[in-house]
């Protein structure tokens, strides 16, 4: 799971871990710090925040796709005005 907002990342991970068929293998706030560890994860699905700083979710998915064929779920949190 890639989400730069720490609170949102923790909430989403908590919700996913409640499902018996889900296990969060890693939660990261910045793709640049975890490109190597992602190579070692054996994940079926990667959840990506589209608007992350540095490398956004779309760019990160393209990089990951070059070495592994995960399914991707993209999300974008919008703060209320």
C-alpha positions as CSV (number, residue, x, y, z in Angstrom):
1,X,0.0,0.0,0.0
2,X,1.3,3.4,-1.0
3,X,-0.2,6.4,0.7
4,X,1.7,9.5,1.8
5,X,-0.9,10.6,4.4
6,X,0.1,8.6,7.5
7,X,-3.3,8.7,9.2
8,X,-5.1,7.6,6.0
9,X,-2.5,4.9,5.4
10,X,-3.0,3.5,8.9
11,X,-6.8,3.6,8.6
12,X,-6.8,1.8,5.3
13,X,-4.4,-0.8,6.5
14,X,-6.5,-1.4,9.6
15,X,-9.6,-1.9,7.5
16,X,-7.9,-4.2,5.1
17,X,-6.5,-6.3,7.9
18,X,-10.0,-6.8,9.3
19,X,-10.9,-8.9,6.2
20,X,-9.9,-12.6,6.7
21,X,-8.8,-12.9,3.1
22,X,-6.5,-9.8,3.2
23,X,-3.1,-9.3,4.7
24,X,-1.2,-6.0,4.3
25,X,2.4,-6.9,3.6
26,X,3.7,-3.4,3.6
27,X,2.6,0.2,3.9
28,X,4.7,3.0,2.5
29,X,4.6,6.8,2.3
30,X,7.2,7.3,-0.4
31,X,7.9,5.1,-3.3
32,X,11.5,6.3,-3.6
33,X,12.3,4.7,-0.2
34,X,10.9,1.3,-0.9
35,X,11.5,0.3,-4.5
36,X,13.9,-2.5,-3.5
37,X,11.7,-3.9,-0.7
38,X,8.7,-4.0,-3.1
39,X,10.7,-6.4,-5.3
40,X,10.8,-8.9,-2.5
41,X,7.1,-8.7,-1.6
42,X,4.8,-11.4,-3.1
43,X,1.7,-9.3,-3.3
44,X,-1.4,-9.9,-5.4
45,X,-2.7,-6.3,-5.2
46,X,-1.0,-3.0,-4.7
47,X,-3.0,0.0,-3.5
48,X,-1.6,3.3,-4.8
49,X,-2.3,6.9,-4.0
50,X,-2.3,8.7,-7.3
51,X,-1.0,12.0,-5.9
52,X,2.1,11.1,-3.9
53,X,5.0,13.5,-3.7
54,X,8.1,12.7,-5.7
55,X,7.0,9.7,-7.7
56,X,3.2,9.6,-8.1
57,X,1.1,6.4,-8.0
58,X,0.9,6.1,-11.8
59,X,4.7,6.4,-12.3
60,X,5.4,4.0,-9.4
61,X,3.0,1.5,-10.8
62,X,4.8,1.6,-14.2
63,X,8.1,1.1,-12.5
64,X,6.8,-1.8,-10.4
65,X,5.1,-3.3,-13.5
66,X,8.5,-3.5,-15.2
67,X,9.6,-6.3,-12.7
68,X,6.3,-7.7,-11.4
69,X,2.7,-8.1,-12.7
70,X,0.5,-7.0,-9.7
71,X,-3.1,-5.9,-9.8
72,X,-3.3,-2.2,-8.9
73,X,-6.0,-0.2,-7.1
74,X,-5.6,3.5,-7.3
75,X,-7.1,5.9,-4.8
76,X,-7.1,9.7,-4.3
77,X,-8.2,11.3,-1.1
78,X,-9.8,14.7,-1.4
79,X,-10.0,16.8,1.7
80,X,-13.4,18.5,2.3
81,X,-13.5,22.2,1.8
